[in-house]
């Protein structure tokens, strides 16, 4: 018998599925319209479970994400399990919602419980989304499209059940603009005597990519900026030997990540402070997992044989996600290596068929110079009504 718990009083089979149900076939789909009256079984992998939720749901996790309304690398099993292993704290609670009739997975809610010592929720027992807050640009409740309402209701029932831990707040951070969570969950929460505070947390500038680089320059970038991009690229190519280096499987990834981190730390004091020993270990582990999956796009701009700028990005679901960057302001500054490499990265993203170039969170001015528009990143805080 698995040690997972259910929200409702239903037995659980040794496989972790509701008893007396049929496990879904590999090509099972939850894309059909949800039955408004259908309740979902909720299996909870708690701190006392023999198997944690990441291990129990590994084979099904990314398949469900493929059926969700918003599929992002930051919700993959690889990303979230790595985050938890290196940056997680407190108690891990992962909820799996299944259709009773078929056992088909319809939702996953990965949470952890901790009590912040500082900030607005200091002293409050808070359930956070795994990955929250600072290194996962997009997070969400994972729900098959059209099954969001059933998943939200199941979550709210669990929060009010004896199976849930004592909690004061639920923090659902970094919700993408396309998410239904910040749009639909607040109204449902009111039915359960829970307050829901919805806010815009940040913006993630991005733009749709055309099929040609020249079209990008002419249609998405204003005339002055278009001239600057071309001028900087041509000057660098004229005054130095320029190489755009994309790290490949089989390269010494740890050494390349060390070079990236050195440039990242050199670029700004706040970036240097961010890269603590703990964060450095996470970055190395995350890069290995992303490289294994074929999603990592770590690149360098080399000028006269010296690495002058670096971009750590991901290519996932036809999106180019620019995660972090760095350059040495003392080396080759007159050749604007950061801008030049960014222009090459856009060319690369177009060449491989990406549809969106995503700068992700932060409203830095240069992102808009390269043609971006705002994409909202939202947040929902649930609190029990007093």
C-alpha positions as CSV (number, residue, x, y, z in Angstrom):
1,X,0.0,0.0,0.0
2,X,1.4,3.4,-1.0
3,X,1.6,6.0,1.7
4,X,0.0,8.7,-0.4
5,X,-3.2,10.2,1.0
6,X,-6.5,11.1,-0.7
7,X,-8.6,14.2,-0.2
8,X,-11.6,11.9,0.0
9,X,-12.0,8.6,1.8
10,X,-11.1,6.3,-1.1
11,X,-8.6,3.5,-1.1
12,X,-5.4,3.7,-3.1
13,X,-3.8,0.9,-5.0
14,X,-0.1,0.0,-4.7
15,X,0.4,1.8,-8.0
16,X,-0.8,5.1,-6.5
17,X,-4.0,5.2,-8.6
18,X,-7.5,5.2,-7.1
19,X,-8.4,1.5,-6.4
20,X,-10.7,-0.2,-8.9
21,X,-9.9,2.1,-11.7
22,X,-8.1,1.4,-15.0
23,X,-4.7,3.1,-15.5
24,X,-4.6,5.4,-18.5
25,X,-3.0,4.2,-21.7
26,X,0.1,6.2,-22.8
27,X,-1.9,8.1,-25.5
28,X,-4.8,8.9,-23.2
29,X,-6.0,12.4,-23.6
30,X,-7.9,14.8,-21.3
31,X,-8.4,17.4,-24.1
32,X,-12.1,16.8,-24.4
33,X,-14.5,19.1,-22.6
34,X,-14.6,18.4,-18.9
35,X,-17.8,17.2,-17.3
36,X,-18.9,20.1,-15.1
37,X,-20.2,17.7,-12.5
38,X,-17.3,15.3,-12.4
39,X,-15.2,15.4,-9.3
40,X,-11.6,14.4,-9.4
41,X,-9.8,11.9,-7.1
42,X,-7.0,13.7,-5.2
43,X,-3.9,11.7,-4.2
44,X,-1.6,13.6,-2.0
45,X,2.1,12.8,-1.7
46,X,3.0,14.2,1.7
47,X,6.2,14.4,3.7
48,X,5.3,11.0,5.2
49,X,4.8,9.2,1.9
50,X,7.0,6.3,1.1
51,X,7.4,7.7,-2.4
52,X,7.5,11.4,-3.1
53,X,5.3,13.0,-5.8
54,X,8.2,13.6,-8.2
55,X,9.1,9.9,-8.2
56,X,5.5,8.7,-8.3
57,X,4.4,10.9,-11.2
58,X,7.6,11.1,-13.2
59,X,6.3,9.0,-16.1
60,X,3.1,11.0,-16.5
61,X,4.3,14.5,-15.5
62,X,5.4,16.0,-18.8
63,X,2.7,14.3,-20.7
64,X,0.1,16.2,-18.6
65,X,2.1,19.4,-19.2
66,X,1.8,18.8,-22.9
67,X,-2.0,18.9,-22.5
68,X,-2.0,22.1,-20.4
69,X,-3.0,25.5,-21.6
70,X,0.5,26.9,-21.1
71,X,3.4,24.5,-21.5
72,X,6.7,26.0,-20.2
73,X,10.1,24.5,-19.3
74,X,9.7,25.8,-15.7
75,X,6.9,23.3,-15.1
76,X,8.6,20.2,-16.5
77,X,9.5,17.4,-14.1
78,X,13.2,18.0,-14.8
79,X,13.1,21.7,-13.8
80,X,10.9,21.4,-10.7
81,X,12.6,18.3,-9.3
82,X,16.0,19.9,-9.7
83,X,14.8,23.1,-8.1
84,X,13.5,21.1,-5.1
85,X,16.6,19.1,-4.7
86,X,18.9,22.1,-4.7
87,X,16.8,25.1,-3.5
88,X,13.7,23.6,-1.8
89,X,13.0,23.9,1.9
90,X,10.2,22.9,4.2
91,X,7.7,20.1,3.5
92,X,7.0,18.8,0.0
93,X,3.3,18.3,-0.8
94,X,2.3,17.2,-4.3
95,X,-1.3,16.7,-5.3
96,X,-2.3,14.5,-8.2
97,X,-5.9,14.8,-9.5
98,X,-7.3,11.9,-11.5
99,X,-10.6,11.1,-13.2
100,X,-12.4,8.5,-11.1
101,X,-13.7,6.6,-14.1
102,X,-10.4,6.1,-15.9
103,X,-7.6,7.0,-13.5
104,X,-6.4,9.5,-16.1
105,X,-4.2,12.3,-14.7
106,X,-6.0,15.7,-15.0
107,X,-3.9,17.9,-12.7
108,X,-0.8,18.3,-10.6
109,X,-0.3,20.9,-7.8
110,X,3.3,20.9,-6.6
111,X,3.5,22.7,-3.3
112,X,5.9,23.1,-0.4
113,X,5.0,24.3,3.1
114,X,7.3,26.7,5.0
115,X,7.1,29.6,7.4
116,X,8.9,32.7,6.2
117,X,10.9,34.5,8.8
118,X,10.9,37.9,7.0
119,X,8.6,39.7,4.6
120,X,4.9,40.3,4.4
121,X,4.1,36.7,5.4
122,X,6.6,36.4,8.2
123,X,5.4,33.9,10.7
124,X,2.6,32.6,8.5
125,X,2.5,28.9,7.5
126,X,2.5,29.3,3.7
127,X,2.1,26.8,0.9
128,X,4.2,27.9,-2.1
129,X,4.3,26.5,-5.6
130,X,7.4,24.5,-6.0
131,X,9.9,26.7,-7.9
132,X,8.7,29.9,-6.3
133,X,10.1,32.6,-6.4
134,X,13.2,34.0,-8.0
135,X,14.7,31.5,-10.5
136,X,11.5,30.0,-12.1
137,X,10.1,32.7,-14.4
138,X,6.7,31.0,-15.0
139,X,4.9,28.7,-12.7
140,X,1.3,27.4,-12.4
141,X,-1.0,24.7,-11.3
142,X,-0.6,22.1,-14.0
143,X,-4.1,21.2,-15.4
144,X,-5.2,19.6,-18.6
145,X,-6.9,22.2,-20.8
146,X,-10.6,22.5,-20.0
147,X,-10.1,20.7,-16.7
148,X,-8.8,23.7,-14.8
149,X,-12.0,24.4,-12.9
150,X,-12.2,20.8,-11.7
151,X,-8.6,20.9,-10.6
152,X,-9.1,24.2,-8.7
153,X,-12.1,22.9,-6.9
154,X,-10.3,19.8,-5.9
155,X,-7.4,21.9,-4.5
156,X,-9.8,24.1,-2.5
157,X,-11.6,21.0,-1.1
158,X,-8.2,19.6,0.0
159,X,-7.2,22.8,1.6
160,X,-10.3,22.6,3.8
161,X,-9.9,18.9,4.6
162,X,-8.2,17.1,7.4
163,X,-5.7,15.7,4.9
164,X,-4.1,19.1,4.4
165,X,-1.5,20.6,6.8
166,X,-2.3,23.6,8.9
167,X,-1.8,26.7,6.7
168,X,-2.4,30.4,6.8
169,X,-1.7,31.4,3.2
170,X,-1.2,29.9,-0.3
171,X,1.2,31.8,-2.6
172,X,0.8,31.0,-6.3
173,X,3.6,33.1,-7.8
174,X,4.8,33.7,-11.4
175,X,1.6,32.8,-13.2
176,X,1.8,33.4,-16.9
177,X,-0.7,35.7,-18.7
178,X,-2.2,32.7,-20.4
179,X,-3.0,30.9,-17.1
180,X,-6.6,30.4,-16.0
181,X,-5.5,30.3,-12.3
182,X,-5.5,34.0,-11.6
183,X,-8.7,34.5,-13.7
184,X,-10.9,31.6,-12.4
185,X,-9.5,30.5,-9.0
186,X,-10.5,33.7,-7.0
187,X,-14.2,33.3,-7.7
188,X,-14.1,29.7,-6.8
189,X,-12.1,30.5,-3.6
190,X,-14.9,32.8,-2.4
191,X,-17.3,29.8,-2.4
192,X,-14.9,28.2,0.1
193,X,-14.7,31.2,2.4
194,X,-11.2,32.0,1.2
195,X,-9.9,35.5,0.2
196,X,-7.9,35.7,-3.0
197,X,-5.7,38.7,-3.7
198,X,-4.7,38.9,-7.4
199,X,-1.9,41.2,-8.5
200,X,0.5,41.7,-11.4
201,X,3.8,40.6,-10.2
202,X,6.0,41.5,-13.1
203,X,6.2,41.7,-16.9
204,X,8.1,39.4,-19.2
205,X,8.9,41.3,-22.5
206,X,8.8,39.1,-25.6
207,X,8.0,39.2,-29.3
208,X,6.9,36.9,-32.0
209,X,9.6,35.8,-34.4
210,X,9.2,36.1,-38.2
211,X,10.8,33.6,-40.5
212,X,13.6,36.0,-41.6
213,X,16.0,38.1,-39.6
214,X,15.7,41.1,-42.0
215,X,11.9,41.0,-41.5
216,X,12.5,41.1,-37.8
217,X,14.7,44.2,-38.1
218,X,12.4,46.0,-40.5
219,X,9.0,45.2,-38.9
220,X,9.7,44.9,-35.1
221,X,12.5,47.3,-34.5
222,X,12.4,51.1,-34.9
223,X,14.6,52.8,-37.5
224,X,17.2,54.1,-35.0
225,X,17.5,50.9,-33.1
226,X,17.7,48.9,-36.4
227,X,20.7,51.1,-37.4
228,X,22.4,50.6,-34.0
229,X,22.1,46.8,-34.2
230,X,23.5,46.6,-37.7
231,X,26.3,49.1,-36.8
232,X,27.4,47.3,-33.7
233,X,27.4,43.9,-35.5
234,X,29.4,45.2,-38.4
235,X,31.9,47.1,-36.2
236,X,32.6,43.9,-34.1
237,X,33.0,41.8,-37.3
238,X,35.3,44.5,-38.8
239,X,37.5,45.1,-35.8
240,X,37.8,41.6,-34.3
241,X,37.6,37.9,-35.1
242,X,34.0,37.1,-34.1
243,X,32.8,33.6,-33.1
244,X,29.4,32.7,-31.9
245,X,29.9,29.5,-29.8
246,X,27.0,27.2,-28.9
247,X,27.9,24.6,-26.2
248,X,27.2,21.1,-27.5
249,X,26.5,17.8,-25.9
250,X,29.9,16.2,-25.2
251,X,31.6,19.5,-24.4
252,X,32.9,20.0,-20.8
253,X,29.6,21.6,-19.6
254,X,30.9,22.2,-16.0
255,X,33.9,24.2,-17.4
256,X,31.6,26.1,-19.8
257,X,29.2,26.9,-16.9
258,X,32.1,28.2,-14.8
259,X,33.0,30.5,-17.7
260,X,29.4,31.6,-17.9
261,X,29.2,32.3,-14.2
262,X,32.4,34.3,-14.3
263,X,31.0,36.6,-17.0
264,X,27.6,36.8,-15.2
265,X,29.3,37.8,-12.0
266,X,31.5,40.4,-13.7
267,X,28.6,42.1,-15.5
268,X,26.9,43.7,-12.4
269,X,27.3,43.7,-8.6
270,X,23.8,42.5,-8.0
271,X,24.4,39.5,-10.3
272,X,27.6,38.7,-8.4
273,X,25.6,38.8,-5.1
274,X,22.9,36.6,-6.6
275,X,25.3,33.8,-7.5
276,X,25.8,32.4,-4.0
277,X,27.5,28.9,-3.6
278,X,24.1,27.4,-3.3
279,X,22.8,29.1,-6.4
280,X,26.0,28.1,-8.3
281,X,25.3,24.4,-7.4
282,X,21.8,24.8,-8.7
283,X,22.9,26.4,-12.0
284,X,25.4,23.6,-12.6
285,X,22.8,20.8,-11.9
286,X,20.1,22.6,-13.8
287,X,22.3,23.0,-16.9
288,X,23.2,19.3,-16.8
289,X,19.5,18.3,-16.7
290,X,18.5,20.8,-19.5
291,X,21.4,19.6,-21.7
292,X,20.4,16.0,-21.2
293,X,16.9,16.9,-22.5
294,X,18.2,18.9,-25.4
295,X,16.8,22.2,-24.1
296,X,19.9,24.1,-23.0
297,X,21.2,26.8,-25.3
298,X,24.4,28.1,-23.6
299,X,26.3,30.4,-26.0
300,X,29.3,32.7,-25.9
301,X,30.5,35.5,-28.1
302,X,34.2,35.2,-28.6
303,X,36.2,38.3,-29.8
304,X,39.8,37.5,-30.9
305,X,39.6,34.2,-29.2
306,X,38.4,35.6,-25.8
307,X,35.0,34.9,-24.4
308,X,33.5,38.4,-24.1
309,X,29.8,37.7,-23.5
310,X,27.5,34.8,-22.5
311,X,23.9,33.9,-22.8
312,X,22.2,31.0,-20.9
313,X,18.9,30.3,-22.7
314,X,16.5,27.5,-23.4
315,X,14.8,26.3,-26.5
316,X,11.5,24.7,-25.6
317,X,8.1,24.3,-27.2
318,X,9.3,26.6,-30.1
319,X,10.2,29.4,-27.7
320,X,13.6,30.8,-27.2
321,X,13.8,31.7,-23.5
322,X,16.7,34.0,-22.5
323,X,17.3,33.1,-18.9
324,X,20.5,34.9,-17.9
325,X,23.4,36.7,-19.4
326,X,26.8,38.2,-18.6
327,X,29.7,40.1,-20.1
328,X,33.0,41.6,-18.8
329,X,32.6,45.4,-19.0
330,X,36.3,45.8,-18.9
331,X,37.0,43.7,-22.0
332,X,36.0,44.8,-25.5
333,X,33.5,47.3,-24.2
334,X,33.9,49.4,-27.3
335,X,32.6,46.5,-29.4
336,X,29.3,46.1,-27.4
337,X,29.7,42.3,-27.0
338,X,26.4,42.0,-25.1
339,X,24.3,43.6,-27.8
340,X,26.2,41.8,-30.6
341,X,25.6,38.4,-29.0
342,X,21.9,39.2,-28.5
343,X,21.6,40.0,-32.2
344,X,23.2,36.7,-33.0
345,X,20.9,34.8,-30.6
346,X,17.8,36.3,-32.4
347,X,19.2,35.2,-35.7
348,X,19.8,31.7,-34.2
349,X,16.2,31.5,-32.8
350,X,14.8,32.4,-36.2
351,X,17.0,29.9,-38.0
352,X,15.9,27.0,-35.9
353,X,12.2,27.9,-36.2
354,X,11.3,29.3,-32.8
355,X,8.1,31.3,-32.8
356,X,8.7,33.5,-29.8
357,X,11.7,35.2,-28.3
358,X,11.1,35.6,-24.6
359,X,13.3,37.9,-22.5
360,X,11.3,36.7,-19.4
361,X,10.9,38.6,-16.2
362,X,12.1,42.2,-15.9
363,X,11.4,45.4,-17.6
364,X,14.9,46.5,-18.6
365,X,14.9,49.1,-21.3
366,X,17.1,47.1,-23.8
367,X,14.4,44.4,-24.1
368,X,12.0,47.0,-25.6
369,X,14.7,48.3,-27.9
370,X,14.8,44.9,-29.5
371,X,11.1,44.9,-30.3
372,X,9.5,43.4,-27.2
373,X,6.0,44.0,-25.8
374,X,4.9,43.3,-22.2
375,X,3.5,39.9,-21.2
376,X,2.0,39.9,-17.7
377,X,3.2,37.7,-14.9
378,X,0.5,37.4,-12.2
379,X,0.3,36.3,-8.6
380,X,-2.5,34.9,-6.4
381,X,-2.4,34.9,-2.6
382,X,-5.1,32.8,-0.8
383,X,-5.9,33.6,2.8
384,X,-8.4,32.1,5.1
385,X,-11.2,34.6,6.0
386,X,-11.0,35.7,9.6
